[in-house]
């Protein structure tokens, strides 16, 4: 009797995009090629690209791609990376659901490294970490210092023993996404820590880190503390992180909160 073929797992990769028209076509092509070549034979994949506001030719550039694995979502107004990731996750069909920033600061092969760590640790979530000892970095000193301070604060506030929560690459089990997605509220800034802290709060404690290769865009390396509306402002990050703590630990609004997605 012939052996019954085991159905492959599906990996979903959500790619939020904001004003990436000049590079998005090449970014997605390289990501899809990397996944086609590098994923284990037991995995299939899909890529869900979400354009966070229509400000350039991203839509027309993505339309040039003829990849069956690609789904493209766009909307007119800018809503923030958190909103874009949530929307992409709500459309994802994978057994594992990840997100990865556009722009190629983080090398695409990192997906395979995170996926391997998911299998090794039977993890709920794997977080790409700039501070993992095996990571390869081209990253400004000031941002490294801020990252150390932020991770220390995260451990105190939320009990998360992670050295880096903010790198733009993570993988979640589908059941984690199903539990946290209806409760997520942060559209910008501290969206990463909201996802991780809420998952941990709901009992998904198997959260581990994996190394990444990061070549930071040096054109954006200057940290701007003000205005606080700037998404790279540490002041705004701190404010939004404290807001997550207040809602999670003090008033416990996440116990009933429903997402806008």
N, C-alpha and C positions, 0 to 999 in steps of 0.2 A: 504493500500500500504506500502511495506517495505521501511524503511528509506535507502537512498543511503549512503553508507559508504564513509566517508571523507578520502581522500588519506593522508597518513602520510607524514610529512616533513622528509627530509633527512639531517642528520648532517654528514659532512665529517671532519675527524680528520687527519691532515697531521703530520707525525712523522719523522722529519729529524734525521738521524743516522750517526754517525762518530765514527768508531772504538768501536762499542758497542757489538761486538760479544759475549762477556762473559755474557751479561745480556739481550740482545735484545729479546730473545725468551720469557723469563719470563716477561719482561716489556710489550710486546705486549699481552701476555696471560692475564695479570692482567688488562690492559686497556680494552680489549675486554669484559672480564667478568664484569668489572665495568660498562661499557656502556650497556651491556645486562640487567643487574639488575637495574641500576639506572636511565636510561632515561625514561621520560614520555611515556605512551602508544601511544602518538600521533607522536612519532619520530622513524624513523629507522636510521641506521648509517652505515658508512663505515670508515675503517682506511686505509690510504695510507702511507706506510712506504717508505722513500727514503734513500737509502744508499749513502752517499756522499763520494764515493771513496772506492775501494775494497782493504782493507789493512788487513783484518782478516777473521774470519769465519762467519761473519754476514749473508751472503747469504745462507750458508748451515744451519745455525740455524733457520732462518726464514722459510726455506723450510720444516722444521719439523712441522710447524703449519698447521692445517687443518681447518682454520676459513674462512667461505664463505664471511665474511665481510672484509677480508684483501686483499689489493693489494700491491705488492712489486715492487719497481723500483730501479734499481742499474745502476751505470756507473763506469768506471774504475778510472778516475782521480778525485782527490778532488777539488771541485769547491767552497765550502763554504756553510754555512747554508742558506744564503739568496737565493742562486741558488737552493738548495735542496727544500726549502719551495716553491719557485715560481714554480718549476717543479711539485711538488705534488699538488699545487693548480690548476695548469693547467689541471691536470687529474681528479680532484675532481668533483663530480656530485651533491654535496649537495646544498640545499637551504640556509644552513648556512655552512661556511667553516672555520675551526679552524686549528691552529697548536699548537703542544705541544712537548716540548723537550723530547728526550729519556733520560734514566738514572734515572727516578723516583725521582729526587730532588723535583719536584712538584707532589703532590698527585693527582691521576687520578680523584678522585671524584670532583676535582675543575672544571672539565668540566661541571658538572651539576649545580654548583654554577654560572658559567659564563652564562650558558644557561638560567637559571632562571632570571638573570639580563637582558639578551637580551629581554625576554618577558616583564618583569616589566617596562623597560624604552623604549620599542620599539626602541632599539638602532641600530645604524649602525655598531658599533664596541664595543665589551666589552674587556677590557684589565685586565688581572690578575695582581694584584698590591701587592707587598710586604708591601707597606706602608698604605694599607687599615686598618682602626682600628680593623676590625674583622679578619685580617690575623693571622695565627699561624706560627711563624718563629723560625728556628734555623739558624742564619745568622750572619757572622762575622761583627764586629763593623765598620771596615774600609770600607767595602762594603756598609754599611748603610749610612755612611757619604758621600761617593762618589755618591750614589744614590740621596741623597738630593741635592747635588750640581748640578748634571746632570739635574735633573728635573727642577731646577730653570733656568738653561740655556735654556732648551727646551721651557719653557714658554716665555722667552724673544725672542728667535729666531723664534718660529713658532706659538706662541699664543695658545699652547696646555696646558690647565690647568689640567695636569695629574701628580700625585705624583710619578708614576713609569711607564716607557715605555719599560723596558728591560726584564721583567719576561717572561719566555718562554712559555706563554700560552695566546692565544687570539682567539676571535671568530668574524668573519666578515659576514655580509649579502652577499649573492651571487652577488648582483648588485654592491657592493663596490669592490669586487675582480675583477669583469669583467672590471671595469673602471680603477683600478690602475695597474693590472697585466701587461698590455702591456707597461707600462711606467717605471716599476721598474728596477733598474740597479745595486744596491748594492749586491754583492755576499757574503760579510762578514761584520763583525763589526757592522755598524749602520743600518742594514737591518730593524730593528723594527721601528726606527724613520722615515726612509724613507717611509715605508708603512703608518704610522699614519699621518705624515705631508702631504703627497700627498693626502690621502683620505680627510683630512680636507680642503686642498686647492681646491679640486674638489667639495666641498659643502657637504660632509658627516660629519656633525658637531656633530651628536649625538653619541659622544664617551665617554663612562663611564668606571669606574673601579669596579672590584669585588674582594672580598677577596680570598686568596689562602692559602694552607698549604704547607710550604716549609721547607725541611730538607736538608740544603745545604751540598754538598759533601765536607767534611772538608779536604780531601786530595788535593782539588784544591782551598783552601781558601786564599792562599797567593796571593795578588795582585802583578802582575808584570808590572811595568810601562814601562820597556824596555825589549826586543826589541819591537819596535812598530808593528812588524809583528805578535806579539802574540795577539790572538783574545780577551784576557782579559786585554789588555793594555789600561788604561784610556787615554793615549796619543793618541793612534790610534783611539779610539772611538771618541775623541774630533775632531781629524782631519777629520774623515769621516762624522761626524755630520755637521761640517762647510762646507764640500763639498756638502752635501745635501742642506744646506741653500743657498749656492752660486748658485747651479743649479736651485733651486726652486724660490728663491726670486730675484736674481741678473740677471742671463742670461736667466732664464725662459726656460731652455732646456726641462723640463718635458712636456711642452705643445706640443712637437712634438716627443719626444723620444719614441722609440719602444724597448721592452724587447728582450733579447737574447733567451728567451724561445719560 
